[in-house]
Amino acid sequence: MAKQNKIINFMGLGKAAFTISALLILISLGSLATQGLKFGLDFTGGSLVEVGYQQDADLGKIRQLLGEAGYEDVIVQNFGAATDVLIRMGEAHDPKLGDAVLAALQAGETQKLELRRNEYVGAQVGEELREQGGLGMLMALFMIMLYIAFRFQFKFSVGSVLALAHDVIITLGFFSVMGIEFDLTVLAAVLAVIGYSLNDTIVVFDRIRENFRLLRKEDAVEVINISLTQTLSRTLMTSFTTLLVVLALAIFGGETIHGFALALLVGIGVGTYSSIYVAANVMLLMGVSRDDLIPPPKEDDVIDELP
């Protein structure tokens, strides 16, 4: 296989990339430890009020009316049709809350409104969701580590899992630093980021493994630089087209999926960076070499070589 004429020296920036990653992780962990995440009602518990409109509801006006009525941290979204509105509030359980919300909204409307639901999501349910979501994320990382170790080699698996942990920590840190609400849709986005980043990392690993077996004179740094250069166009095009779709969701998707789209924007950007720098840097620090990828000789071959 012929080498490309121009090879980008990615690993020449390895120390700078390591410094940037370490700084971002420290900021993220510091924010998570001091102020934590701003959990949504899915995790903390709260009240759900569903109101039916005769005509399409103006969500901005509803938020304004509820704010004037003294309700804070209210999430308003369409529920199915444009005439159905779901209001999520951090209020304590009150059987009369639905009537009070309906009265506040009816005061600013000429059409007849209908109260369809007034429910409470307990904090215990939210705590179970938080624990199960965290366990699901840890289990996903563990299974990924086993898969990469089986398909490639142990040093590859360590590099991939640390790169994925890097992506998750920075994405969570972004939500913590910015004080953006973290709900189930954001958790789903974080898990999607793990899958996306893993796919990108496996493509890079597959080319590194192939080049380690084909390029006999190059050392590990040169092989990794060649492999990253060969996969760069694929990585950038995939990330660019995906980011265009996610950006459209973030701008035009409405409040319901804004957190989901924002988490994907951050996660895909960080994941693309980590596929190029973090995973490969970890493998170099662990001393990956061509010998790690040469299959062990079969017993029959050993017997044939004996005198």
Disulfide bonds with the S-S distance in Angstrom:
none
